[in-house]
Amino acid sequence: MINHTHKKDCENVLILQGGGSLGAFACGVCKTFAKKNVEFDIIAGTSIGAINGAITAGSINNDPSKDLENFWLEIAESNHRIIPDIFTLDYDNQNNIIKFNRAPSASLNAALFGVPKFFIPRWFNWNESLNKKENSKSPWNWTYIYDNTILEKTIEKYIDFKKLSPEVRQKNNKTKNNKRNIRLIITAVDVLSSNPIIFDSYKIQIEMKHLLATIGYPQYGFPWVEVNNGVYAWDGSLLSNTPIREVMIASPSKDKNIFVVENYPKQIDKLPENMTEVQARAKDILFTDKDHSLEKMSKLITRHINLIETLYDIFEDHDQSQIDKDIIQYIKKEHRILVEKFGAKILNIKKISRDNFKSPYTLQNADFSVNTIKELINQGENKALDALN
């Protein structure tokens, strides 16, 4: 290992993917991190990952894992159970037997009747909708199907938004308070320009509108949100469901140890056996981590930086009297910019991945049933424990 005299600080980073109800898996991961006293400097997420991150970074009761679990259980317990689960006879090709198969109805209940603490269909809110400009349009001119503004009342029980602002960091710096202030980075996409949008608690006050914007996934019928004058934002997972690049852009000077919580498994053990599993796997691939190329590029950049650092150390330790002063100034300036200001290295990436369901189905990320949420939380706890061990 090369030891340089100019060492950079290192940040622990937690990356939280989107994934609807699958986000409960990250709740379990965060519970284990809390038990093991694993702390983070930056939490970055998109969609439901951003909600998880906001509760963790801005816990209103100073107990992030407990607030996060209560949030998920509150949503799950509000889930409708109007349509019962459906049982069918399926043929098991591997074992050549016919077996019973349970088709969970929670996703269908959510689609038809909503999840009262998260979102409701507009057809159940028609009278109130007529008072809103957008909602007064005829159904064939709707631009969204579900009203998710009811999530505000749920979220506000668990987040102290004052903690998600630059002022908290500045106050801690002025008073030399060593208390860790978690930096929250959440992502969205500009509907009109398709450009990525980054909301960074070290630069702006994170507000409710930013959280509603980051969960505004159009394919699932959620609306865009006007986050600034004339800037309309959708769910950031439309561009990237694993916002590592966004973290490197926002914090380019400090080295990184990164944990990624993967709601969508990158690898499965066997090929899909029917069209339902085909569509479920296609969704996995659509939302899974696409940052393999970033990891490879990061390793290459790290080699470049190490080479620059080694050459710079030699330059600093040797007689510079024979070198033109303009060249010396150029070398020092470029070193300061390329290495000190923008030379962050990814030192490690640890991925904690959710196991696939035994019988994958397309709407599994809309299953907010209590049993499924608890199972996901429990799996997240165990998976994180395995990763840390």
C-alpha positions as CSV (number, residue, x, y, z in Angstrom):
1,M,0.0,0.0,0.0
2,I,1.3,3.4,-1.0
3,N,1.4,5.9,1.9
4,H,0.9,9.5,0.9
5,T,1.5,12.5,3.1
6,H,-1.8,14.1,2.0
7,K,-4.5,11.7,3.2
8,K,-8.2,12.3,2.4
9,D,-11.1,11.8,4.8
10,C,-13.3,8.8,4.2
11,E,-17.1,8.7,4.3
12,N,-19.4,5.8,4.9
13,V,-22.3,5.8,2.4
14,L,-25.6,4.0,2.4
15,I,-27.3,3.6,-0.9
16,L,-31.1,2.7,-0.8
17,Q,-32.8,1.6,-4.0
18,G,-36.5,2.2,-4.8
19,G,-38.9,-0.6,-5.0
20,G,-42.3,0.2,-3.5
21,S,-43.2,-2.3,-0.7
22,L,-39.8,-4.0,-1.3
23,G,-38.4,-1.0,0.6
24,A,-39.3,-2.8,3.8
25,F,-36.2,-4.9,3.2
26,A,-34.0,-1.8,3.7
27,C,-35.9,-1.2,7.0
28,G,-34.5,-4.5,8.3
29,V,-31.0,-3.7,7.1
30,C,-31.1,-0.4,8.9
31,K,-32.2,-2.1,12.1
32,T,-29.2,-4.4,12.0
33,F,-26.9,-1.4,11.3
34,A,-28.3,0.3,14.3
35,K,-27.8,-2.7,16.5
36,K,-24.2,-3.0,15.3
37,N,-23.5,0.7,15.7
38,V,-22.7,1.1,12.0
39,E,-23.0,4.9,11.2
40,F,-23.2,6.7,7.9
41,D,-22.0,10.1,6.8
42,I,-24.2,10.0,3.6
43,I,-27.5,8.3,2.9
44,A,-28.6,8.4,-0.7
45,G,-31.8,7.0,-2.2
46,T,-34.5,7.3,-4.8
47,S,-38.2,6.6,-4.7
48,I,-39.1,4.6,-1.5
49,G,-35.3,4.5,-0.8
50,A,-35.4,8.3,-0.4
51,I,-38.3,8.0,2.1
52,N,-36.3,5.4,4.0
53,G,-33.3,7.6,3.9
54,A,-35.2,10.7,5.1
55,I,-36.7,8.9,8.1
56,T,-33.2,7.5,9.0
57,A,-31.4,10.8,8.6
58,G,-34.2,12.9,10.1
59,S,-35.7,10.6,12.8
60,I,-38.1,12.7,14.8
61,N,-37.6,10.6,17.9
62,N,-33.8,10.2,17.5
63,D,-34.4,6.5,17.1
64,P,-34.1,5.9,13.3
65,S,-34.6,2.2,13.1
66,K,-37.6,2.3,15.4
67,D,-39.2,5.2,13.5
68,L,-38.5,3.4,10.2
69,E,-40.1,0.1,11.4
70,N,-43.1,1.9,12.8
71,F,-43.6,3.7,9.5
72,W,-43.6,0.5,7.6
73,L,-45.9,-1.3,10.0
74,E,-48.3,1.6,10.0
75,I,-48.6,1.5,6.2
76,A,-48.9,-2.3,6.2
77,E,-51.7,-2.3,8.8
78,S,-53.7,0.2,6.7
79,N,-53.6,-2.1,3.7
80,H,-57.0,-3.3,2.5
81,R,-57.9,-7.0,2.6
82,I,-61.1,-6.9,0.6
83,I,-60.1,-9.4,-2.1
84,P,-58.8,-12.7,-0.6
85,D,-55.8,-14.6,-1.8
86,I,-56.3,-16.9,-4.7
87,F,-55.2,-20.6,-4.7
88,T,-54.5,-22.4,-7.9
89,L,-53.2,-25.7,-9.1
90,D,-49.8,-25.4,-10.8
91,Y,-47.6,-28.0,-12.4
92,D,-44.0,-28.2,-10.9
93,N,-41.8,-29.0,-13.9
94,Q,-38.7,-29.7,-11.8
95,N,-40.4,-32.3,-9.6
96,N,-43.1,-33.4,-12.0
97,I,-45.9,-32.9,-9.6
98,I,-49.1,-30.8,-9.3
99,K,-49.2,-28.5,-6.3
100,F,-51.2,-25.8,-4.8
101,N,-50.0,-22.2,-5.4
102,R,-51.1,-19.2,-3.5
103,A,-51.5,-16.0,-5.5
104,P,-51.3,-13.1,-3.0
105,S,-54.0,-10.5,-3.5
106,A,-52.4,-7.7,-1.6
107,S,-51.1,-6.1,-4.7
108,L,-54.5,-6.2,-6.4
109,N,-56.1,-4.7,-3.3
110,A,-53.5,-1.9,-3.4
111,A,-54.2,-1.3,-7.1
112,L,-57.9,-1.2,-6.8
113,F,-58.5,0.3,-3.4
114,G,-55.1,2.0,-2.6
115,V,-53.1,1.8,0.7
116,P,-54.8,4.4,3.0
117,K,-51.6,5.6,4.7
118,F,-49.8,5.8,1.4
119,F,-52.0,6.5,-1.7
120,I,-55.6,6.2,-2.8
121,P,-57.1,5.9,-6.3
122,R,-58.6,9.1,-7.6
123,W,-61.9,7.5,-8.2
124,F,-62.3,7.2,-4.4
125,N,-61.6,10.9,-4.0
126,W,-63.7,12.3,-6.7
127,N,-65.5,15.1,-4.8
128,E,-62.3,16.4,-3.4
129,S,-60.6,16.0,-6.8
130,L,-63.1,18.4,-8.4
131,N,-61.6,21.2,-6.2
132,K,-58.2,20.8,-7.8
133,K,-57.3,22.1,-11.3
134,E,-55.6,19.0,-12.5
135,N,-58.1,16.6,-10.9
136,S,-61.1,18.4,-12.5
137,K,-60.1,17.1,-15.9
138,S,-62.0,14.2,-17.5
139,P,-60.5,10.8,-16.8
140,W,-59.2,10.4,-20.3
141,N,-57.1,13.6,-19.7
142,W,-55.6,12.4,-16.4
143,T,-51.9,12.4,-16.0
144,Y,-51.9,10.3,-12.9
145,I,-54.1,7.7,-11.3
146,Y,-53.2,7.7,-7.6
147,D,-53.2,10.6,-5.1
148,N,-50.1,10.1,-2.9
149,T,-50.3,13.4,-1.0
150,I,-51.9,11.4,1.9
151,L,-48.5,10.1,2.6
152,E,-47.6,13.5,4.0
153,K,-49.6,12.9,7.2
154,T,-47.9,9.5,7.6
155,I,-44.4,10.8,7.0
156,E,-44.6,13.8,9.2
157,K,-44.9,11.6,12.3
158,Y,-41.4,10.2,11.7
159,I,-39.3,13.0,10.2
160,D,-37.9,16.2,11.8
161,F,-37.3,18.2,8.6
162,K,-35.1,20.6,10.5
163,K,-32.4,17.9,10.6
164,L,-32.5,17.8,6.7
165,S,-31.1,21.2,6.1
166,P,-27.8,23.0,5.6
167,E,-28.4,25.0,8.8
168,V,-27.9,22.0,11.0
169,R,-24.5,21.2,9.6
170,Q,-23.5,24.9,9.8
171,K,-24.7,25.1,13.4
172,N,-22.7,22.0,14.3
173,N,-19.6,23.4,12.6
174,K,-19.9,26.7,14.4
175,T,-20.4,25.1,17.9
176,K,-17.8,22.4,17.1
177,N,-20.4,19.9,17.9
178,N,-19.1,16.4,17.1
179,K,-22.6,15.0,16.7
180,R,-22.9,13.3,13.3
181,N,-25.2,15.1,11.0
182,I,-26.2,12.6,8.2
183,R,-26.2,14.1,4.7
184,L,-29.3,13.1,2.8
185,I,-29.1,12.9,-1.0
186,I,-32.3,12.0,-2.9
187,T,-32.9,11.9,-6.7
188,A,-35.6,12.7,-9.2
189,V,-35.8,13.5,-12.9
190,D,-37.0,16.6,-14.7
191,V,-40.1,15.7,-16.7
192,L,-39.5,18.4,-19.4
193,S,-35.8,18.1,-19.9
194,S,-35.1,14.5,-18.7
195,N,-32.1,15.8,-16.7
196,P,-31.3,14.3,-13.3
197,I,-32.2,16.3,-10.2
198,I,-30.4,16.0,-7.0
199,F,-31.8,17.2,-3.7
200,D,-28.9,17.5,-1.2
201,S,-29.6,18.4,2.5
202,Y,-26.1,20.0,2.7
203,K,-27.2,22.5,0.0
204,I,-31.0,22.9,0.4
205,Q,-33.7,22.3,2.9
206,I,-35.3,19.0,2.1
207,E,-39.1,19.4,2.1
208,M,-42.1,17.2,1.7
209,K,-42.4,18.1,-2.0
210,H,-39.0,16.6,-2.7
211,L,-40.0,13.3,-1.1
212,L,-43.3,13.3,-3.1
213,A,-41.3,14.0,-6.2
214,T,-38.9,11.2,-5.8
215,I,-41.8,8.6,-5.5
216,G,-43.7,10.0,-8.5
217,Y,-43.2,7.0,-10.7
218,P,-45.5,7.5,-13.8
219,Q,-45.8,3.9,-14.9
220,Y,-47.5,3.2,-11.5
221,G,-49.8,6.1,-11.9
222,F,-48.2,8.6,-9.5
223,P,-48.0,12.3,-10.3
224,W,-45.1,14.6,-11.0
225,V,-44.4,17.4,-8.5
226,E,-43.4,21.0,-9.1
227,V,-40.3,21.3,-7.0
228,N,-39.3,24.8,-8.3
229,N,-40.8,27.4,-10.6
230,G,-41.5,25.5,-13.8
231,V,-39.5,22.4,-12.7
232,Y,-41.6,19.3,-12.6
233,A,-40.0,16.2,-11.1
234,W,-40.7,12.4,-11.4
235,D,-39.2,9.4,-9.7
236,G,-35.4,9.3,-9.9
237,S,-35.4,5.5,-10.6
238,L,-36.5,6.4,-14.2
239,L,-32.8,7.2,-14.7
240,S,-31.0,5.3,-12.0
241,N,-32.4,3.1,-9.1
242,T,-29.0,3.0,-7.5
243,P,-27.7,6.5,-7.0
244,I,-24.0,5.9,-6.5
245,R,-23.0,8.3,-9.3
246,E,-25.1,11.0,-7.7
247,V,-23.2,10.6,-4.5
248,M,-19.8,10.9,-6.3
249,I,-21.0,14.0,-8.0
250,A,-22.3,15.6,-4.8
251,S,-19.3,14.6,-2.7
252,P,-16.3,14.4,-5.0
253,S,-13.4,15.0,-2.6
254,K,-13.7,12.3,0.1
255,D,-13.0,8.6,-0.3
256,K,-16.0,6.3,0.1
257,N,-17.0,3.0,1.7
258,I,-20.3,2.2,0.2
259,F,-23.1,-0.1,1.3
260,V,-25.8,-0.8,-1.3
261,V,-29.2,-2.2,-0.3
262,E,-30.6,-4.0,-3.3
263,N,-34.4,-4.5,-3.4
264,Y,-34.1,-6.1,-6.8
265,P,-31.8,-9.2,-7.0
266,K,-29.2,-8.9,-9.7
267,Q,-28.8,-12.7,-10.0
268,I,-31.2,-15.6,-9.8
269,D,-30.6,-19.3,-9.6
270,K,-32.9,-20.5,-12.4
271,L,-34.7,-19.3,-15.5
272,P,-38.3,-18.1,-15.2
273,E,-40.9,-20.8,-15.7
274,N,-43.9,-18.9,-16.9
275,M,-44.9,-15.4,-18.2
276,T,-45.6,-14.1,-14.7
277,E,-42.0,-15.0,-13.7
278,V,-40.7,-13.6,-17.0
279,Q,-42.3,-10.2,-16.3
280,A,-41.1,-10.3,-12.7
281,R,-37.5,-11.0,-13.8
282,A,-37.7,-8.2,-16.4
283,K,-38.7,-5.8,-13.7
284,D,-35.7,-7.0,-11.6
285,I,-33.3,-6.2,-14.5
286,L,-35.0,-2.9,-15.1
287,F,-34.4,-1.7,-11.5
288,T,-31.3,-3.6,-10.5
289,D,-27.9,-2.0,-9.9
290,K,-26.4,-0.8,-13.2
291,D,-23.2,0.5,-11.6
292,H,-20.9,-2.4,-12.5
293,S,-19.2,-0.2,-15.1
294,L,-18.9,2.6,-12.5
295,E,-17.1,0.1,-10.2
296,K,-14.7,-0.8,-13.0
297,M,-14.1,2.9,-13.9
298,S,-13.6,3.7,-10.2
299,K,-10.8,1.1,-9.9
300,L,-9.2,2.6,-13.0
301,I,-9.5,6.1,-11.6
302,T,-8.1,5.0,-8.3
303,R,-5.0,3.6,-10.1
304,H,-4.6,7.0,-11.9
305,I,-4.9,8.9,-8.6
306,N,-2.4,6.6,-6.9
307,L,0.0,7.2,-9.8
308,I,-0.5,11.0,-9.6
309,E,0.0,10.9,-5.8
310,T,3.2,8.9,-6.1
311,L,4.6,11.2,-8.7
312,Y,3.5,14.2,-6.7
313,D,5.3,12.9,-3.6
314,I,8.5,12.5,-5.6
315,F,8.0,16.0,-7.0
316,E,7.5,17.4,-3.4
317,D,10.6,15.6,-2.0
318,H,13.0,16.6,-4.7
319,D,14.8,19.8,-5.6
320,Q,12.5,22.0,-7.6
321,S,15.0,24.7,-8.4
322,Q,15.6,23.4,-11.9
323,I,11.9,23.4,-12.7
324,D,10.2,26.4,-14.3
325,K,8.0,28.3,-11.7
326,D,5.0,28.2,-14.1
327,I,5.3,24.5,-14.3
328,I,5.5,24.1,-10.5
329,Q,2.4,26.3,-10.2
330,Y,0.6,24.3,-12.8
331,I,1.5,20.9,-11.1
332,K,0.3,22.1,-7.7
333,K,-2.9,23.6,-9.1
334,E,-3.8,20.5,-11.1
335,H,-3.0,18.3,-8.1
336,R,-5.3,20.4,-5.9
337,I,-8.2,20.2,-8.4
338,L,-7.8,16.6,-9.7
339,V,-6.8,14.8,-6.5
340,E,-7.8,17.0,-3.5
341,K,-11.0,18.4,-4.9
342,F,-12.2,15.7,-7.3
343,G,-10.2,12.7,-6.4
344,A,-12.6,10.6,-4.3
345,K,-12.0,6.9,-4.5
346,I,-14.5,4.1,-3.9
347,L,-12.6,2.0,-1.5
348,N,-15.2,-0.7,-1.0
349,I,-18.7,-1.6,-2.1
350,K,-20.7,-4.0,-0.1
351,K,-24.0,-5.1,-1.5
352,I,-26.9,-6.5,0.6
353,S,-29.4,-8.1,-1.7
354,R,-33.0,-9.2,-1.1
355,D,-33.7,-12.9,-1.9
356,N,-36.2,-13.4,-4.7
357,F,-39.7,-14.6,-3.8
358,K,-40.3,-18.3,-4.2
359,S,-43.0,-17.5,-6.8
360,P,-42.1,-14.1,-8.3
361,Y,-44.9,-12.1,-9.8
362,T,-45.1,-8.7,-11.5
363,L,-46.8,-6.7,-8.8
364,Q,-44.7,-8.0,-5.9
365,N,-43.5,-4.4,-5.2
366,A,-47.1,-3.4,-4.4
367,D,-47.6,-6.1,-1.7
368,F,-48.1,-4.0,1.4
369,S,-49.6,-6.8,3.5
370,V,-48.5,-7.1,7.1
371,N,-47.0,-10.6,6.7
372,T,-45.0,-9.6,3.6
373,I,-43.7,-6.4,5.2
374,K,-42.6,-8.2,8.3
375,E,-41.0,-11.0,6.3
376,L,-39.0,-8.4,4.3
377,I,-37.9,-6.6,7.4
378,N,-36.8,-9.8,9.0
379,Q,-34.9,-10.8,5.8
380,G,-33.2,-7.5,5.7
381,E,-32.0,-7.9,9.3
382,N,-30.6,-11.3,8.6
383,K,-29.0,-10.3,5.3
384,A,-27.3,-7.3,6.9
385,L,-26.0,-9.4,9.7
386,D,-24.5,-11.9,7.3
387,A,-22.9,-9.0,5.3
388,L,-21.3,-7.5,8.5
389,N,-20.1,-10.9,9.7
